[in-house]
Amino acid sequence: MNIKKYFKQESLPFRANHHDINAVQQLEKQLITLVPNRPRDYIVVCIGTDRSTGDALGPLTGTFLSEMKPKHLSVYGTLHEPIHAMNLHDSINEIKVKHRHPFMIAVDACLGRRSSIGQLILDNGPLKPGAAFNKKLEPIGDLQLTGVVNMSGFMEHTILQNTRLSLVTDMAKQLAHLINHLDQQLTYQYSLPLASLKKEESM
C-alpha cells in the first residue's frame, strides 16, 4: 500500500509554526511525500553545537529522536556527539562508508525575520551549513529541516548565543516527533519490501 497517494505535495519550502499543531501535522505529511518509495538507508544528520543555545537545535533534535529509538532511521548528531563545522566533512565521509546509497535528512538551526521566529521549514535539496556566517561548508542532505530560532541581520554569533533555550527545546521536540512519525510510516510502508530484500540477500 502506498501511503503517499493520500498526501498532496505542496510547493516548497513548506513552513509551519511549531505552536500550530495543524501546521506541524501538515509538515509531517509533506515530509512523507518527499521520501523515496524504495527501501534505502535513511539517515538523519542533526547539525550544530551544544556550546551555543540557538545552534543547539540540531543536537537537541538528534538526542530527543535517538531516545525514541527509531527503527528505520539512523541518527547522527546529538548533544554528546555533535556534528559541527570542525567535523562535518569527516562525519559525511563516515556516513557514506557505513551506509549504501543513504537518503539523508539534514536538520539545523537558522536565523530569519522576526515574524519567522519559531517556524519549522521543510525544503528539498541539500542544506548549506554556516551560510548565515558566510562559511563555505560542504552541503549535506537530500532534504532539509530547519528551524528559525532568532533574527538575522547583525552579530549572528551573539544572537545565537542569546537565543532562549525554551524556544529551541520546544522546536527540537517538535522536529524529533515529526521525524519519528516518519519512521513509523516507513515501518508500515516498507516492512514487507525490507523483509523480502533480506530474504533475497540470504539466498
N, C-alpha and C positions, 0 to 999 in steps of 0.2 A: 504494500500500500504506500503510495507516495503522498506524504502529508503536505508537500509543497503546493499541490494544486488548490488547496483551500486558502492559501495566503496570496494576496495580491502584492506584487513588488512595487513599492513606491519609489519616487525619484530620490536620488542620493545627493548629498548627505541627508540622513534622516535624524532628526533631533527630538529629544524628549526631556522634559524637566524631571529630575529624579524624584520630586514630590508628587508628580502626576502619575498615579498608578495606571490609569488607562493608557497614557502615552508610553509608559515603560512596557506595558503588555504589547502595544503595537511595535515597539522596538524589538521585542523578543521575536515577534512574527517575521519582521523584516530580516532579522539575523538568520532565521531558518531558511529563508528563500535564497540566501547568498552562499550557503554551504553546499559543496558539491554532493551529488546523489551517490556516487560510488564510494565504497569504503576507502579511506586513506588514513594516514596518521594525522590526527587532529591535535594541533599544538596551540596553546595559549601562552603568549610571551608578554609578561607584565613588566613594563619598563619604568624605572625611577629609582629613587634612593630614600632611605629612611632618615637621612640627615637633613631633609627639607620637608616641612609639613605638607606643602602643596604638591611637591613631587613624589610624595609617598602614596599617591593614589594607586599607582601600578602595583607596588609591593604589597599594599594592603589588600588589593583585589586578589592578587595571587595567593596570599595567606588565607583569606576567607574561602576562596574557591578550593584550595588544597584541603582544607578542613571538611569540605563537603564530599571529598573522595569521589570525584568524577570517574566514570568507568571508561569512557571513550576519548577523554581529553587528557593530554599530558600538560602539566603546568610548569612554566619556568618563570622565575622572578618572584621572590617573596621577601618578607621583612628580614629573614635570616640569610637569604641568599639573593640579594637584589641584582638586577641587570641594569647597568647604567652606562654612561659614556665610556668609562675606563675598560669595561669588559664586554661591551656589546658585540664587537667583532668576534671575539673568541666564543661567546655564547651562541651566536648564529652558526658558527662552524661546528660547534658541539652538537647542535640540534640536527644539522644536515648529516652528520656522521651517524647519529643514533637512530634517525628516522628516515624511512624511504618515502620520497615524494611527499614531504609534510605539507599540510594545509595549515597556515599559521594565521592566528588572530592576534594582532598586536594591541595592547592596552597601555594607555599613557595619559598623563595629565596634560592640559593645555591652558593657555590664557586667552581671554576674549573680551568682548564688550561687557559692560556692567550688566546689561539686560540678559546676557547669555550665561551668567554665572549659575551653576547648578545644572546645566544641560549635559546630557549624555548624547554623544554623536556617533553614529554608525556610518562608515563610508567604505567604498570599495578601494582596492589597491593598497600599496604599501604605505606604512607610516614612516614619516621622516622625523626621527627623534632629534631634539635640540634645535628645531627650526626657529623657535622663538628667540633663541640666543645666537642665531647665525652660525651654529655649529654644523659642520658638514659631516654628519654621521651616516653610517650605512643604513639605507632604507630597509624596513623589515615588515613582513606580513603580506598576506593575501587580502585580508580585511583589517580594518582598524576601528577600535572603540576608544574614544577619547572622552574625557570629562573636563568641562570648563570650571576650574577651581577658583579663578580670580581674574582681575582685569589685566589687560596687556597695555603697553604704551611706553612705560619707562621703568627702569630699575627692576627688571623682571626677577632677578635672583632674590632681591629683598621682598618683593611681592609674594613670591612662592614661600619664602621662609616665614612670612607673617600671615599665611592663609589659615583659616580656622580649621582645627583638627576635626571638629564635629561635622563640618560640611564634607570634608574629604572622606571621613569614615562612613558617613551615610551613603555617599556616592559609590564608594568601593563595595559596600554591601549590596547595593542595587546591581552593580556590574557583575558581582560574583553570582548573585541569584539568577540573573538573566542568562549568564553563560552556563550555569548549572542546569537551567531549564533546557538549553540547547542540548546539553549532554544527555538529558533524559529522552529527548526526542530522537537523538542518534541511537540510543539504546533500543527504542521502539522500532525505528525505521530500518536500522542496519543489522539487527541481531541475526536474522536469517542469512543475509549475504555474508556476514563475517563468519558464521558457523560453517557455511558452505566453503568459504575460502580456506579455512583451517583444515577442513576435511580433504580438500584437493591437495593442499601442501603436504599432508601426511601420506599420500599415496605414492 
